[in-house]
């Protein structure tokens, strides 16, 4: 199994907008081979931002990489730059191979 995560620092006061964007977007994940689950996680807020993490599980790292090269990925991420006012910096990707 492989876990792919992106950390997002969201400007204070933009949390509802960010959550709404994720709740209403078309992810195209259900049709992707090897995809298992997706979660959007919210941490406590700091004085400057609120930390969120997208967390998806895959059968393998190869399945995740194939998703990033697919038309479904391009469709799911089109227009992503329109919401830069919500973010502090770029998302930080972390990928993990599950050992146990």
Sine and cosine of phi, psi and omega as CSV:
sin_phi,cos_phi,sin_psi,cos_psi,sin_omega,cos_omega
0.00,0.00,0.45,-0.89,-0.01,-1.00
-0.73,-0.69,0.67,-0.74,0.04,-1.00
-0.90,-0.44,0.80,-0.60,0.04,-1.00
-0.92,-0.40,0.77,-0.63,-0.04,-1.00
-0.73,-0.68,0.59,-0.81,0.16,-0.99
-0.82,-0.58,0.75,-0.66,0.06,-1.00
-0.99,-0.16,0.72,-0.69,-0.01,-1.00
-0.84,-0.54,0.80,-0.60,0.15,-0.99
-0.99,-0.11,0.91,-0.41,-0.09,-1.00
-0.95,-0.30,0.75,-0.66,0.02,-1.00
-0.82,0.57,0.68,-0.73,0.06,-1.00
-0.83,0.55,0.67,-0.74,-0.03,-1.00
1.00,-0.03,-0.17,0.99,0.00,-1.00
-0.96,-0.29,0.12,0.99,-0.07,-1.00
-0.87,0.49,-0.71,0.70,0.00,-1.00
-0.88,0.47,-0.66,0.75,0.03,-1.00
-0.88,0.47,-0.70,0.71,-0.01,-1.00
-0.89,0.46,-0.73,0.68,0.00,-1.00
-0.90,0.44,-0.65,0.76,0.03,-1.00
-0.88,0.47,-0.67,0.74,0.02,-1.00
-0.84,0.54,-0.72,0.69,-0.02,-1.00
-0.94,0.35,-0.61,0.79,-0.04,-1.00
-0.94,0.35,-0.46,0.89,-0.11,-0.99
-0.96,-0.29,-0.08,1.00,-0.05,-1.00
-0.99,0.17,0.44,-0.90,0.08,-1.00
-1.00,-0.01,0.91,-0.42,-0.08,-1.00
-1.00,0.04,-0.43,0.90,-0.05,-1.00
0.90,0.44,0.25,0.97,-0.07,-1.00
-0.97,0.23,-0.54,0.84,-0.10,-1.00
-0.87,0.50,-0.39,0.92,-0.02,-1.00
-0.99,-0.13,0.06,1.00,-0.09,-1.00
-1.00,-0.02,0.81,-0.58,0.03,-1.00
-0.86,0.51,0.72,-0.69,0.06,-1.00
1.00,0.00,-0.14,0.99,0.01,-1.00
-0.98,0.21,0.66,-0.75,0.02,-1.00
-0.91,-0.40,-0.89,0.46,-0.11,-0.99
-0.57,-0.82,0.37,-0.93,0.11,-0.99
-0.68,-0.73,0.64,-0.77,0.11,-0.99
-0.64,-0.77,0.56,-0.83,0.18,-0.98
-0.94,-0.35,0.84,-0.54,-0.09,-1.00
-0.94,-0.34,0.59,-0.80,0.01,-1.00
-0.85,-0.52,0.78,-0.63,0.05,-1.00
-0.99,-0.15,0.05,-1.00,0.09,-1.00
-0.91,0.42,0.45,-0.89,0.02,-1.00
-0.99,0.12,0.58,-0.81,0.19,-0.98
-1.00,-0.08,-0.07,-1.00,0.04,-1.00
-0.92,0.40,-0.46,0.89,-0.12,-0.99
-0.99,-0.16,-0.57,0.82,-0.13,-0.99
-0.43,-0.90,0.18,-0.98,0.16,-0.99
-0.92,-0.38,0.74,-0.67,-0.04,-1.00
-1.00,-0.04,0.77,-0.64,0.11,-0.99
-0.84,-0.54,0.44,-0.90,0.09,-1.00
-0.69,-0.72,0.77,-0.63,0.18,-0.98
-1.00,0.02,0.66,-0.75,-0.13,-0.99
-0.69,-0.72,0.93,-0.37,0.04,-1.00
-0.84,-0.54,0.61,-0.80,0.03,-1.00
-0.92,-0.38,0.60,-0.80,-0.10,-1.00
-0.73,-0.69,0.39,-0.92,0.07,-1.00
-0.90,0.44,-0.55,0.83,-0.04,-1.00
-0.39,-0.92,0.27,-0.96,0.09,-1.00
-0.88,0.47,-0.63,0.77,0.01,-1.00
-0.86,0.51,-0.65,0.76,0.05,-1.00
-0.88,0.48,-0.67,0.74,0.03,-1.00
-0.90,0.45,-0.73,0.68,0.01,-1.00
-0.86,0.51,-0.68,0.74,0.04,-1.00
-0.86,0.50,-0.64,0.77,0.05,-1.00
-0.87,0.49,-0.68,0.74,-0.04,-1.00
-0.92,0.38,-0.29,0.96,0.01,-1.00
-0.98,-0.21,0.10,0.99,-0.14,-0.99
-1.00,-0.09,0.29,-0.96,0.11,-0.99
-0.91,0.43,-0.57,0.82,0.04,-1.00
-0.87,0.50,-0.64,0.77,0.05,-1.00
-0.90,0.44,-0.72,0.69,0.01,-1.00
-0.87,0.50,-0.66,0.75,0.01,-1.00
-0.91,0.41,-0.67,0.75,-0.03,-1.00
-0.92,0.39,-0.44,0.90,-0.08,-1.00
-0.95,-0.30,0.06,1.00,0.01,-1.00
-0.91,0.41,0.64,-0.77,0.01,-1.00
0.98,0.22,0.15,0.99,-0.04,-1.00
-0.88,0.48,-0.51,0.86,-0.02,-1.00
-0.94,0.34,-0.20,0.98,-0.02,-1.00
-0.95,0.31,-0.21,0.98,-0.09,-1.00
-0.93,-0.38,0.38,0.92,-0.07,-1.00
-0.86,0.50,-0.41,0.91,-0.01,-1.00
-0.90,0.44,-0.30,0.95,0.00,-1.00
-0.99,0.11,-0.44,0.90,-0.21,-0.98
-0.99,-0.13,0.52,-0.85,0.26,-0.97
-0.96,-0.28,0.95,-0.32,-0.02,-1.00
0.96,0.28,-0.14,-0.99,-0.01,-1.00
-1.00,-0.03,0.43,-0.90,0.10,-0.99
-0.86,0.51,0.54,-0.84,0.03,-1.00
-0.96,-0.29,0.90,-0.44,-0.01,-1.00
-1.00,0.10,0.62,-0.79,0.13,-0.99
-0.65,-0.76,0.78,-0.63,0.03,-1.00
-0.86,-0.51,0.67,-0.75,-0.08,-1.00
-0.72,-0.70,0.75,-0.67,0.17,-0.99
-1.00,0.05,0.77,-0.64,-0.01,-1.00
-0.97,0.23,0.80,-0.60,-0.01,-1.00
-0.99,-0.11,-0.72,0.69,0.01,-1.00
-0.84,-0.54,0.00,0.00,0.00,0.00
